[in-house]
Amino acid sequence: MVTTSTVDRTNLAQWHDVLAPHSLGYRIKLLAQLGTRKLQEGLEPFGLTHFHWLVLCCLWQEDGLATSSIGDKLQQVGGTLTGVIDRMEERDLVRRERDTRDRRIWRIWLTDAGRELQDVLPPLVADIREKSMTGISHADRERFSELIDRAIVNLS
């Protein structure tokens, strides 16, 4: 058994950058959690969750996607996504239709209510993004986005 008194803390100094709370991964996770919390606060008056927001974003860009395509875009597993779409359908934000060429595929379409949120929610989310990026130049924001994209590709 290793006790606290026998741990060589001087050896840990070399790992400072990978140990929480100093590690990049931990800080990215914290940033994501804080952003999600702010997003949830903004979506709450609309009775939406951040998962609803993500699905709406996909459908605003391309309506009528297959459920599997939404899952692929969001890197979500089917069961979780199915529940989200169930709740969105109950709220009359989306409707499901079987694909006319392949009856195994369900396509998800925005309703009028889902389309109307496109005028309301993106500005709300843009305000949250702006708050998070206060004091960061446009060039640094672009570079940060590029670096995050590269890290995602590296780990995918």
N, C-alpha and C positions, 0 to 999 in steps of 0.2 A: 504494500500500500504506500502511495506517495503522499506525504503530508506537505502542507504549505511550507514548512520550514526547509524541506529538502529540494524544492523547486529552484532551479537556477534561473533567476529572473534576468540576469545579464544576457543569457542566450536569447531571451524573448525580444530584446532590442532590435535584432536583425529582422524580426517579423512584424515590426510596428505597423507597417503599411498594409498588412493583410489581417490584422487583428481588429475586431470590432472594439470600439466604435470608430476606429480610424480608417478602416478598409473602404475602398471605393465601392465594393458591392454592398456593404452595409449602408453607406450614405446614399447610394442610388435607391435602395429599398426604402430608406427613410423618406427620401424625396417623393417616391411613388406613393407611399402611404399618406403623406401630408397632402399631396395633390389629390389623391382619391377622396380623402376626407373633405377637402374644400369643395370638390366636385359634387360629392354627395349632399353637402349642405346646400349647394345651389340648385340641385335637382329635386330636393325634398319637397319644395312647394308644388312641384308638378307631379308628385307621387312616383318619381322615377328613381332608378338606381344607376350606378355607373355602367352596369352591364346593359341596361336599356339604351343608354347613351351610345355605347359601342355598336350595338346592333343597328340603331338608327343611323349612325354615321355610315355604316356599310351600305344601307339601303338608300340613303340620300345620294350616294355616289353611283349606285347601280341597283335600281329597284328590281324585284323579282328574282333575287339570288336563291339558289338552292341552299337549304339549311347547311349542307356539308361545305358549301363555298364560304358561307359566313363563318363557320367554324375554322376553316382553313385560314381565312384572312385574320381572324382574331386569335388563332392558335388555341382554340377552346375545345374541350371534349364535348361530345354529343349530348350526354345526359344533362350537363349543366346548361348548355345552350337551349335544349328542348324546353326546360323549365322556364327559362327567361322568355322564350318566344311564346310559351303558353300564357304567361302572365301578360305579355304585351298584347296578345290576341284578346284576352279577357278585357283589357282596357281599351280595346278597339283602336290600337295603334298600328296593328298589322293584321293581315289575313293570310291564310295558307291555301294554296291550291296545288293539286297534283300536276306534275309536268305532263303536258299533252303527248309527248313522245316517249316518256318513260315513267310509268305510273308508280315506280318505287321512289321517285324523287318528289319531295315537297318544295315548292317555291314559296318564298315569303315576299309579300307585297305590302307596301305602305297603304294605309287608309288615308282619308283626308286629314284626320286628326294627327296621324304620324307625320304627314307632309307639312302640316302647319307648324309643327315644332321646329322645323328647319329655320324658320324666321326668328325664333326665340332663343333656342339653346346655344347655337354657335357663338353669338355675342357674349352670352353668359360665361361660356368656357374660355373665350378669348380674354375676358377680364381676369379670370383666375390665372391664365398663363402670363398675362402682363404683370400681375402682382408677383408671381414667382420669379420673373425675369427682371424686376426692378434693379436698376444699376448695372445691368449687363448690356453691352453694346449689341447692335444688330449683327455685326460680324462675329462676335463671340457666341451669340445665340446660334447662328448658322453653323459655326464650327462645332459647338457642343452637340447639335443635332447630328452632324456628320459622324462625330466620334461615337455617339450612342448607336447609330445605325451600323457602324463598322463592328462594334463590340457584339451587337446582336447577331450579325452575320458570322462572326468568328465563333460564336457559341452555338449556332444553329446547325 
